[in-house]
Amino acid sequence: MMGTVIPMDGVRSQSGRSRPGKVGLWVFLAVVTMLFTLLLFAYLMRMQFADWRALPLPWQLWLSTVLLAASSTALFIAHRCVQRGRWREVRAFVLAGGACAAAFVAGQLWAWQQLAEQHYLVAGNPANSFFYLLTGLHGLHVLGGLIGLALTMARLRRGSEQAGGYVQLCARYWHFLFAVWLVLFTVMGTVTPALARSICGGLLS
């Protein structure tokens, strides 16, 4: 039984040893935040030019948003289950979170396919290029997170005492990915060239 393999006092006792992992995660998230911030600023600057032709956002992106929200929620619940020592539920929710994340990536690829069939190709327009760049880069970070989830799942199956700390790190990373996606989706779906000029003018003034 998973509830007897990993004692809660074992998880709590390794909090000091997991501190380097937490610090490393925060540093990584800070770097990724700066990367997406710079890309979004470039997006806002570029869309002010006359050759910008916004592409219609596929409906699959709404489905992807729901899937990523479900993945983040599942990992939040998994972390809460760690705190309660309910390891069978931890494993189930980590697996559910990974499945939803994989479905998110599949939904993104489906959206790309739909756009390609409508001739919205990467090199067709600057707006197209930025769309594929932003969604593709975010998707790569999701794939990286899936690797982390797979390693965490392996530790849970082995009954490692450090598994609870890894679940916490995965949950934080997934909440971050969901927040980044909401920002990207909102900017790509709502910001117009006129609004971009207003935003950039305010930032540069």
Secondary structure as the mmCIF struct_conf table of DSSP 4:
data_model
#
loop_
_struct_conf.conf_type_id
_struct_conf.id
_struct_conf.beg_label_comp_id
_struct_conf.beg_label_asym_id
_struct_conf.beg_label_seq_id
_struct_conf.end_label_comp_id
_struct_conf.end_label_asym_id
_struct_conf.end_label_seq_id
HELX_RH_AL_P HELX_RH_AL_P1 MET A 2 VAL A 5
BEND BEND1 ILE A 6 ILE A 6
HELX_RH_AL_P HELX_RH_AL_P2 MET A 8 SER A 13
TURN_TY1_P TURN_TY1_P1 GLN A 14 SER A 18
HELX_RH_AL_P HELX_RH_AL_P3 ARG A 19 ARG A 46
TURN_TY1_P TURN_TY1_P2 MET A 47 GLN A 48
BEND BEND2 PHE A 49 PHE A 49
TURN_TY1_P TURN_TY1_P3 ALA A 50 ASP A 51
HELX_LH_PP_P HELX_LH_PP_P1 ALA A 54 PRO A 58
TURN_TY1_P TURN_TY1_P4 TRP A 59 TRP A 59
HELX_RH_AL_P HELX_RH_AL_P4 GLN A 60 ARG A 84
TURN_TY1_P TURN_TY1_P5 GLY A 85 GLY A 85
HELX_RH_AL_P HELX_RH_AL_P5 TRP A 87 GLU A 117
TURN_TY1_P TURN_TY1_P6 GLN A 118 HIS A 119
HELX_RH_3T_P HELX_RH_3T_P1 VAL A 122 GLY A 124
HELX_RH_AL_P HELX_RH_AL_P6 PRO A 126 ARG A 158
TURN_TY1_P TURN_TY1_P7 GLY A 159 GLY A 159
TURN_TY1_P TURN_TY1_P8 GLU A 161 GLN A 162
HELX_RH_AL_P HELX_RH_AL_P7 ALA A 163 THR A 190
HELX_RH_AL_P HELX_RH_AL_P8 PRO A 193 LEU A 204
#
